[in-house]
Amino acid sequence: MIAVGVLGLLMTGPFWLTAVILVADLRPEELDILRQVLMPRLPIGAMITVMGFIIGVAVLRNLFKQYVQGLLGMAEKLRLMHGANRSFRVVPEGPPEVRQLAEAANELAHQRDELLTDIEAKIAQAKESVEEEKNRLAALVADLPQPVIVCNLDGRILLYNNRARLQASALVPDPGASMSLIGLGRSIHAVFDPSLIGHALETLRHRLERKGSQPLAHFVTATRVGQLIRIQMAPVMAAGGEDGSRGIGGYVLTLENISRFVEADAACDHSVQKLARESRSALAGIRAALAGIGGDSPAAAQIAHEVAQLTTRVDEAANEYAESVKSRWPLEEMLAADLMTAMQRRIEIKTGLTVKIDNVEPELWVKVDSYSLVQAMTFLAARLAEDYGTRMVRLRLASSGAMATIEMLWAGTAISTELLIGWQLEAMNVAGETSPLTLRDVTDRHGGQLSCGRDSASQQSRFQLSIPVANDAATANEAPLVQVESRPEFYDFDLFHRRDENHALDDRPLRELTYTSFDTETTGLEPSNGDEIIQFGAVRIVNGRMLRHECIDQLVDPQRPLKPEGIPIHGITEDMVAGKPTIAAVLPQFHRFCEDTVLVAHNAAFDMRFLQLKEEATGIRFTQPLLDTLLLSAVIHPNQESHKLEAIAERLGIPIIGRHNALGDAIVTGEVFLRMIPLLESMGLVTLRHVREAAEKTYYARIKY
């Protein structure tokens, strides 16, 4: 009959071609009308043709549904079986040919699983020794008594221990912000001034170039809450180049809060100085009393003698104590030539002056806080340039016994002692960089003196600053170079091979980006009608790994009653949110936590609407790139019926734990996204731009809240 229908269709020509289009769009009731009204009035040949055509269309539609759509759906399921979920199997259904194809695919998957299981067993066996080393390093770093941070040359944190995270609370005035300072992939420049890190790296490079030098750098910095932190930097050596040379691939920082020691020393200093001052005053009173009595008796002479000796002892003790105070400051040993080179570079960069260096003793070592000292000399040069129009200065350094003298010379007006005293009390500010130290602090730290005057030989004006000479610094023992090869569970050394790029994030591969997977629980589903956030959950994803220890799990006081119908869903009650921080306090912390990352959420438009409605009140805008796993699921599996988080997780073989808890949902969303990355890449969607453009074309992207 199909053949008769096709023959009739060919005979009737364009008329029936038009009929094909019309009949394909008819509803069932219209087809009934066609059968009851039109068919009886048609000639028998035309009726046979129409019936044959209708049956043919039905057969073709059924074949299309069973074969074409069935094969498309199977293709999506085969991709799941191939990449995201090894345990997934295709259910044989549809025509016999399609069922046979499904059975063959399942057999191949079974054989693949057997091979992969064997390979994985061999890999696991080969990794046993590496795993043991990893565990040793993890235990060592975790139990170190000092805070430790390892960074690559870009300043990205690759390793840290819990003490480093705790120490971060001393670095910022807001303790809640400290959670966003230390974390894998974050920048150490958010913790310490980049110029400090750069200066210490330059010191390391100089020392590695010179035999006998100690490959360590030290500096002290003052935090915004007034704490003094001493930092020691050691190099992590990179793999050798073609010429066998080895450069710095990163660095290890150890931190020490010396504030309490400085405070204790200051109290001790005050007591000693008070004792010396009062003792001198008492002894002077005794001498005056003896002079007033005018006695020449042996007893009076004996008293005068004892007073003189006691005065000498007090002066000697005060001087010895002053020397011990100077030695307590954390000064670093450094080649004088390196110090002068650092000064020259800093002054030229910050002030634009031309700097010349006269001869410096090649083997002279000094003991200095190089950063503050270079900053002090740069400050003096900047004042000369700004106030007196100086265009060039010369630097000299010469030693004399236990002290060395730095000279800065220039042609022009000499500075008066009174003006220099005023400068010494100012906060040092150069090119917008302000130091917590003054010139007086720097000179006191080095136990030296700062003076000004004229150089008689060259007839130039000059500053002179005395600094201590190091003792036997050149023969100091070499510190061991750090080799980092193991990868403990929450340490990621693959970041050594990643360098910051200048182009936009849209052009970066998905695997190179850092993500924040987040979710919110709310009082209801209508953000525009007053519903509020009652819980934030977020977790970071760095280098393709979810860092579950770097997370946010924060209840929020919505400052409005909770809806009773929502409590059984999220399990959050009025008592649980009462007294918790408000959204105005939590939102800045979350913003800092996800800074410089790509946001990932499921049904992200819903969560982002709540955040957008708070922009005016809080002044916080979330401008980071955003990916939605709901849209990505529609991109990867357009023929699947459900794109709910539970359905996606089931398809990808991810267990559901803690649903309708903000942190639990954030973790599941992050796991789903990680499983999606290889599926997206197999579709040619490799960069952030590719994925965002594909997601924007889906139907769900047009839903508004």
C-alpha positions in Angstrom: 0.0 0.0 0.0 2.9 2.3 0.7 4.1 1.7 -2.9 0.6 2.6 -4.2 0.7 5.8 -2.1 4.1 6.8 -3.4 3.0 6.1 -7.0 -0.1 8.3 -6.5 2.0 11.0 -4.9 4.3 11.0 -8.0 1.3 11.2 -10.3 -0.4 14.0 -8.6 2.7 16.2 -8.5 2.9 19.5 -6.7 -0.6 19.3 -5.3 0.2 16.4 -3.0 3.5 17.9 -2.1 1.5 20.8 -0.7 -0.8 18.3 1.0 2.2 16.7 2.7 3.0 19.9 4.4 -0.5 20.7 5.4 -1.4 17.2 6.7 1.8 17.0 8.8 0.6 20.0 10.8 -3.0 18.9 11.3 -4.3 18.2 14.8 -6.1 14.8 15.5 -9.6 16.5 15.4 -8.7 18.0 12.0 -7.7 14.6 10.7 -11.1 13.3 11.9 -12.8 16.0 9.8 -10.6 15.1 6.9 -11.6 11.5 7.2 -15.4 12.0 7.7 -16.1 15.0 5.4 -13.4 15.1 2.6 -12.7 11.4 2.1 -16.3 10.3 1.0 -16.3 13.0 -1.6 -13.0 12.0 -3.3 -12.7 9.6 -6.2 -11.6 6.2 -5.2 -8.1 6.6 -6.8 -7.5 9.9 -5.0 -8.8 8.4 -1.8 -6.3 5.5 -2.1 -3.6 8.0 -2.8 -4.5 10.1 0.3 -4.7 7.0 2.5 -1.4 5.7 1.3 0.2 9.0 1.8 -1.1 9.3 5.4 0.0 5.8 6.3 3.4 6.5 4.7 3.9 9.7 6.7 3.0 7.9 9.9 5.4 5.1 9.1 8.2 7.6 8.3 7.5 9.6 11.5 7.6 6.4 13.6 10.9 5.3 11.9 12.3 8.8 12.5 11.4 8.6 16.2 12.7 5.1 16.7 15.9 5.3 14.7 17.0 8.9 14.4 16.0 10.3 17.8 16.8 7.0 19.4 20.3 7.0 18.0 20.8 10.6 19.0 19.8 9.8 22.6 22.1 6.7 22.5 25.0 8.9 21.3 24.6 11.1 24.4 24.5 8.1 26.7 27.6 6.6 25.0 29.5 9.8 25.7 28.5 9.4 29.4 29.7 5.8 29.4 32.9 6.8 27.6 34.0 9.7 29.9 32.0 10.9 32.8 30.4 7.7 34.3 32.2 4.4 33.6 29.5 2.4 35.4 26.7 3.8 33.2 25.2 1.3 30.7 22.8 1.9 27.8 19.4 0.3 28.3 18.6 -1.8 25.1 15.3 -0.4 23.8 13.7 0.5 20.4 14.0 -1.4 17.1 16.1 -4.7 17.0 18.9 -2.9 15.2 19.2 -0.2 17.9 18.9 -2.8 20.7 21.8 -4.8 19.1 23.9 -1.6 18.9 23.2 -0.9 22.6 24.2 -4.5 23.6 27.4 -4.3 21.6 28.2 -0.9 23.2 27.7 -2.4 26.7 29.9 -5.4 25.8 32.7 -3.1 24.7 32.3 -1.0 27.8 32.6 -4.1 29.9 35.8 -5.1 28.2 37.1 -1.5 28.5 36.4 -1.6 32.3 38.3 -4.8 32.7 41.3 -3.3 30.9 41.1 0.0 32.8 40.8 -1.9 36.1 43.9 -3.8 35.4 45.8 -0.6 34.4 44.5 1.2 37.5 45.7 -1.6 39.7 49.2 -1.3 38.2 49.2 2.5 38.5 48.1 2.2 42.2 50.9 -0.2 42.9 53.5 2.0 41.2 52.3 5.0 43.3 52.7 3.4 46.7 56.2 4.7 47.3 55.2 8.1 46.0 52.2 8.1 48.3 54.4 7.3 51.2 56.6 10.3 50.5 53.5 12.5 50.0 52.2 11.5 53.4 55.6 12.3 55.0 55.7 15.7 53.5 52.0 16.4 54.5 52.7 15.4 58.1 55.9 17.4 58.2 54.4 20.6 56.9 51.2 20.3 59.0 53.2 19.8 62.2 55.8 22.5 61.7 55.8 24.9 64.6 56.2 27.9 62.2 53.9 29.1 59.5 55.1 28.0 56.1 54.0 29.2 52.7 55.4 28.0 49.3 54.9 30.2 46.2 55.8 30.1 42.5 57.5 33.1 40.9 54.2 34.8 40.2 53.4 34.8 43.9 50.7 32.1 43.6 50.4 30.0 46.8 51.2 26.3 46.2 51.6 25.0 49.7 50.8 26.2 53.2 50.1 24.8 56.6 47.4 25.6 59.1 49.6 27.8 61.2 50.1 30.1 58.1 46.3 30.4 57.9 46.1 31.2 61.6 48.9 33.8 61.3 46.8 35.6 58.6 44.5 36.8 61.3 47.4 39.1 62.5 47.7 40.7 59.1 44.4 42.4 58.6 42.1 44.5 60.9 39.1 42.4 60.0 39.5 38.8 61.3 36.7 37.6 59.0 38.7 38.8 56.0 41.7 36.6 56.9 40.0 33.5 55.4 40.5 35.0 51.9 44.2 35.8 52.3 45.7 32.3 52.4 44.6 29.6 50.0 45.9 27.5 47.1 46.2 29.6 43.9 45.8 32.9 45.8 48.4 35.6 45.4 50.9 36.2 48.3 50.9 39.8 47.1 47.5 40.2 48.8 49.3 39.5 52.1 52.7 41.2 51.6 53.8 44.2 49.6 54.9 43.0 46.1 58.0 45.3 46.4 59.1 43.4 49.5 58.8 40.1 47.7 60.5 41.4 44.6 63.4 42.8 46.7 63.9 39.5 48.6 63.9 37.6 45.3 66.5 39.9 43.9 68.6 39.3 47.0 68.3 35.5 46.5 69.4 35.8 42.8 72.5 37.8 43.8 73.5 35.4 46.5 73.1 32.4 44.2 75.4 34.0 41.7 78.1 34.4 44.3 80.0 31.5 45.8 80.0 31.3 49.6 76.9 33.4 50.0 74.0 32.2 52.0 70.9 31.7 49.8 68.4 33.2 52.3 66.7 36.6 52.5 65.1 38.2 55.5 62.8 41.1 55.9 60.5 42.6 58.5 57.1 44.2 57.7 54.5 46.0 59.8 50.9 44.8 59.3 47.9 47.0 59.2 47.1 46.1 62.7 50.5 47.1 64.0 52.1 43.7 64.2 55.7 43.1 63.2 56.2 40.0 61.0 59.6 38.6 60.2 59.8 36.7 57.0 62.6 34.4 55.9 62.7 33.5 52.2 64.5 30.4 50.7 64.6 29.5 47.1 63.0 26.5 45.4 65.3 25.6 42.6 63.8 24.9 39.1 64.9 22.1 36.9 68.2 22.6 35.1 68.3 24.2 31.6 70.1 22.9 28.6 73.4 24.4 29.9 73.0 22.6 33.2 72.2 25.9 35.1 69.5 26.1 37.7 67.3 29.0 38.4 64.7 29.9 41.0 61.4 28.3 40.3 59.7 29.6 43.5 60.3 30.3 47.1 59.5 29.2 50.6 58.4 31.8 53.2 58.5 31.1 56.9 56.8 33.7 59.1 57.4 34.8 62.7 55.4 37.3 64.6 58.0 39.2 66.6 55.6 41.9 68.0 55.5 40.3 71.5 59.3 40.1 71.6 59.6 43.7 70.5 57.0 44.8 73.1 58.8 42.8 75.8 62.1 44.4 74.8 60.6 47.8 74.8 59.3 47.3 78.3 62.8 46.1 79.4 64.4 49.0 77.6 62.2 51.5 79.4 63.0 49.9 82.8 66.8 49.9 82.1 66.8 53.4 80.8 64.8 54.6 83.8 67.1 52.8 86.1 70.2 54.4 84.4 68.6 57.8 84.4 67.6 57.7 88.0 70.9 56.3 89.1 72.8 59.0 87.3 70.5 61.6 88.9 71.0 60.1 92.4 74.8 59.9 91.9 74.9 63.5 90.7 72.9 64.5 93.9 75.5 62.7 96.0 78.3 64.5 94.3 76.6 67.8 94.8 75.9 67.1 98.4 79.6 66.2 99.0 80.7 69.4 97.3 78.3 71.4 99.5 79.6 69.9 102.6 83.2 70.6 101.5 84.6 67.8 103.7 88.2 66.7 103.2 88.0 63.8 105.5 89.1 60.3 104.3 85.4 59.2 104.5 84.3 62.0 102.2 87.1 61.1 99.7 86.1 57.5 99.9 82.5 58.3 99.1 83.5 60.5 96.2 85.7 57.8 94.8 82.9 55.2 95.1 80.4 57.6 93.4 82.8 58.1 90.5 83.3 54.4 90.1 79.5 53.7 90.3 78.9 56.4 87.7 81.4 54.8 85.4 79.7 51.4 85.9 76.3 52.8 85.2 77.5 54.4 82.0 79.2 51.2 80.8 76.2 49.1 81.6 73.9 51.5 79.7 76.2 51.4 76.7 76.5 47.6 76.7 72.7 47.3 76.9 72.3 49.8 74.0 74.6 47.6 71.9 72.6 44.5 72.8 69.4 46.2 71.9 70.8 47.0 68.4 71.8 43.4 67.9 68.3 42.1 68.7 66.7 43.7 65.5 66.3 41.1 62.8 69.0 42.3 60.4 70.3 40.3 57.4 73.8 39.8 56.2 74.3 41.2 52.7 77.1 42.0 50.4 77.7 45.8 50.3 77.9 45.7 46.5 74.5 44.1 46.3 73.1 46.6 48.7 74.4 49.6 46.7 73.1 48.1 43.5 69.6 47.7 45.1 69.7 51.3 46.2 70.7 52.5 42.7 67.8 50.6 41.0 65.2 51.7 43.5 66.2 55.4 43.4 66.3 55.5 39.6 62.9 53.7 39.3 61.1 55.7 42.0 62.6 59.2 41.5 64.0 59.3 38.0 67.3 60.5 39.3 70.6 59.4 37.7 72.6 57.4 40.2 76.4 56.7 40.1 78.1 54.2 42.4 81.8 54.8 43.4 84.1 51.9 44.2 82.8 49.5 46.8 84.9 46.9 48.6 84.1 43.7 46.8 84.3 41.4 49.9 82.6 43.8 52.3 79.5 42.4 54.1 77.1 44.5 56.1 74.3 43.6 58.5 71.2 45.5 57.5 67.4 45.5 57.1 68.0 46.0 53.4 64.4 46.9 52.5 64.0 49.7 55.0 67.5 51.0 54.4 66.9 51.2 50.6 63.6 52.8 51.3 65.3 55.4 53.6 67.9 56.4 51.0 65.2 56.5 48.3 63.2 58.9 50.5 66.2 61.2 50.9 66.8 61.2 47.1 63.2 61.9 46.5 63.2 64.9 48.8 66.3 66.3 47.0 64.6 65.9 43.6 61.3 67.4 44.8 62.5 70.3 47.0 65.9 71.2 45.4 65.6 70.0 41.8 68.6 67.6 42.1 69.1 65.5 39.0 72.0 63.2 39.9 73.4 61.7 43.1 76.5 59.6 43.8 76.6 56.7 46.3 79.7 55.6 48.3 80.3 53.0 50.9 83.4 52.5 53.0 84.1 50.6 56.2 85.9 51.6 59.3 86.1 48.9 62.1 82.7 47.6 63.1 80.8 50.2 61.2 80.5 51.2 57.5 79.3 54.6 56.2 77.0 55.1 53.3 77.3 58.5 51.6 74.9 60.2 49.2 76.5 63.2 47.4 75.0 65.8 45.1 76.0 69.1 43.6 73.9 71.9 45.1 72.7 73.4 48.4 73.6 71.6 51.6 70.8 70.5 53.9 70.7 72.1 57.4 70.8 69.9 60.4 67.5 71.4 61.6 65.8 70.4 58.3 67.2 66.9 58.5 65.9 66.4 62.0 62.4 67.3 60.7 62.7 64.9 57.8 63.8 62.1 60.3 60.4 62.4 62.1 58.3 62.2 58.9 56.7 59.0 57.6 58.7 58.0 54.5 56.5 58.4 51.4 58.0 57.8 47.9 55.9 57.6 44.7 52.7 56.9 46.7 54.4 54.1 48.8 54.2 55.0 52.5 56.4 53.1 55.1 55.4 52.7 58.8 59.0 53.5 59.6 60.7 57.0 59.8 64.3 57.8 59.0 64.9 57.9 62.8 63.5 54.3 63.1 65.8 53.1 60.3 68.9 54.7 61.9 68.0 53.4 65.3 67.4 49.9 63.9 70.9 49.9 62.5 72.5 51.5 65.6 73.9 54.2 63.4 73.7 58.0 62.9 72.4 60.1 60.0 74.1 63.4 59.4 74.5 66.0 56.6 77.2 68.5 55.5 79.8 69.2 52.8 82.5 67.0 51.4 85.6 69.0 51.4 87.4 67.0 48.7 84.7 67.1 46.1 82.9 70.3 47.3 79.6 68.5 47.2 76.8 68.3 49.7 76.2 64.9 51.3 74.2 62.7 53.6 76.1 60.2 55.8 74.5 57.1 57.3 76.4 54.6 59.4 75.5 50.9 59.4 77.0 47.8 61.1 79.5 45.5 59.3 78.7 41.8 59.4 81.1 39.3 61.1 82.4 36.4 58.9 79.2 36.5 56.8 81.0 35.3 53.7 81.9 32.0 55.4 78.4 31.3 56.7 77.1 27.8 56.0 75.0 27.3 52.9 71.4 26.7 53.6 70.0 23.6 51.9 68.2 24.3 48.7 64.5 23.1 48.8 63.4 20.4 46.5 59.6 19.9 46.3 58.5 16.8 44.4 55.7 15.3 46.5 52.1 16.4 46.3 50.3 16.1 49.6 46.5 15.9 49.6 45.8 19.6 49.8 49.0 20.9 48.3 49.2 21.5 44.5 52.6 21.8 42.9 51.4 21.6 39.4 50.9 25.4 39.8 54.6 25.7 39.4 54.1 25.4 35.7 51.4 28.0 35.4 52.1 31.6 34.7 49.7 34.5 34.8 48.7 35.5 31.3 47.8 39.0 30.1 44.8 38.2 27.9 41.2 38.0 29.1 39.8 35.1 31.1 37.5 34.3 28.2 40.4 33.1 26.2 41.8 30.9 28.9 41.3 27.1 28.8 38.8 25.8 31.4 41.4 23.7 33.1 43.7 26.7 33.8 41.1 28.7 35.7 40.2 29.0 39.4 36.6 28.6 40.3 34.3 29.2 43.3 31.3 26.9 43.4 28.6 28.4 45.5 25.0 28.1 46.5 22.5 29.9 48.7 19.5 28.9 50.8 16.7 31.5 51.0 13.5 32.3 52.8 11.6 31.7 49.5 11.7 31.7 45.8 10.8 35.4 45.1 13.8 37.6 45.5 12.0 40.6 44.0 9.2 40.3 46.6 11.3 40.4 49.7 12.8 36.9 50.1 16.3 36.9 51.7 19.4 34.7 51.8 19.7 32.7 55.0 22.8 30.6 54.2 25.9 30.9 52.0 27.9 27.9 50.9 31.0 28.1 48.8 34.1 26.0 47.9 37.1 26.7 45.8 38.3 24.7 42.8 42.0 25.1 41.9 43.9 23.3 39.1 41.0 20.8 38.6 40.8 19.9 42.3 38.1 20.8 44.8 39.6 22.2 48.0 37.0 21.2 50.5 39.0 22.8 53.4 38.8 26.2 51.7 35.1 26.8 52.1 32.4 29.1 53.4 29.5 27.7 55.4 27.7 30.7 56.9 24.2 31.2 58.2 22.7 34.7 57.7 20.1 36.6 59.7 17.5 37.6 57.1 16.0 40.1 59.5 12.5 38.8 58.6 10.5 35.7 59.6 11.2 32.5 57.8 8.4 30.9 55.8 7.2 27.7 57.5 6.9 25.8 54.2 10.6 26.3 53.5 11.9 25.0 56.9 11.3 21.2 56.1 13.3 21.7 52.8 16.4 23.5 54.0 16.2 22.5 57.7 17.1 26.0 58.9 15.0 27.4 61.8 14.4 30.8 63.3 16.7 30.0 66.3 19.5 29.0 64.0 19.7 32.3 62.2 18.9 34.6 65.1 21.9 36.7 66.0 24.0 35.5 63.0 25.7 38.1 60.8 23.5 40.0 58.4 23.9 40.0 54.7 25.7 43.4 54.9 28.5 41.7 56.9 28.6 38.3 55.1 28.5 39.6 51.5 31.9 41.4 51.7 33.5 38.2 53.1 32.1 36.2 50.3 33.2 38.7 47.7 36.8 38.5 49.0 36.6 34.7 49.0 35.6 34.5 45.3 37.8 37.4 44.1 39.8 36.6 40.9 37.8 33.4 40.3 35.1 32.2 38.0 31.7 31.7 39.8 30.0 28.3 39.3 26.4 27.7 40.4 23.4 25.6 39.5 20.5 27.7 38.2 22.8 30.6 38.8 20.3 33.2 37.6 18.3 32.6 40.8 21.2 33.1 43.2 22.6 36.0 41.3 19.3 37.8 41.5 19.5 37.9 45.3 23.1 39.3 45.0 22.1 41.9 42.5 19.3 43.2 44.7 21.9 43.9 47.4 24.2 46.0 45.2 22.8 49.4 46.1 22.6 48.7 49.8 26.1 47.1 50.1 28.0 48.7 47.2 29.3 45.2 46.3 29.0 44.0 42.7 29.9 40.6 41.5 31.5 41.1 38.1 33.3 37.8 37.9 32.6 35.4 35.0 29.7 33.1 35.8 29.0 29.5 34.7 25.7 27.7 35.3 25.8 23.9 35.5 22.1 23.8 34.5 22.9 25.5 31.2 26.0 23.4 30.7 23.9 20.3 31.1 21.6 21.5 28.4 24.7 22.1 26.2 26.1 18.6 26.8 22.8 16.6 26.9 20.2 18.5 24.9 18.0 15.4 24.5 17.7 14.5 28.2 14.5 15.3 29.9 15.7 16.6 33.2 18.5 19.1 34.1 17.9 19.2 37.8 21.1 18.9 39.9 20.0 15.5 41.2 19.4 14.2 37.7 22.7 15.5 36.4 24.6 14.1 39.4 23.0 10.7 38.8 23.9 10.7 35.1 27.5 11.6 36.0 27.8 9.0 38.8 28.1 11.5 41.6 26.7 10.6 45.0 24.3 13.2 46.5 25.2 14.2 50.1 23.6 17.0 52.1 21.2 18.4 49.5 19.4 21.6 50.3 22.3 22.6 52.5 24.2 25.5 50.9 27.6 24.0 51.3 26.4 20.5 50.4 24.9 21.8 47.2 28.0 23.9 46.4 30.1 20.8 46.7 27.8 18.7 44.5 27.7 21.5 41.9 31.5 21.7 41.9 31.8 17.9 41.4 29.3 18.1 38.6 31.2 20.9 36.9 34.5 19.0 37.2 32.9 16.0 35.5 31.6 18.3 32.7 34.9 19.8 31.7 36.1 16.7 29.7 32.7 16.4 28.1 32.7 20.0 27.0 36.3 19.6 25.7 35.2 16.6 23.6 32.6 19.0 22.0 35.4 21.5 21.1 34.4 23.8 24.0 37.8 24.4 25.5 37.9 28.0 26.6 35.7 30.0 28.9 34.5 32.0 25.9 33.4 28.8 24.1 31.4 27.6 27.0 29.7 30.8 27.8 28.6 31.4 24.2 27.3 27.8 24.0 25.4 28.2 27.3 23.8 31.5 26.2 22.2 29.8 23.2 20.2 27.3 25.4 16.6 27.7 26.2 17.2 27.9 29.9 19.4 31.0 29.5 16.3 33.0 28.6 14.5 32.3 32.0 14.3 35.5 34.1 13.8 35.8 37.9 
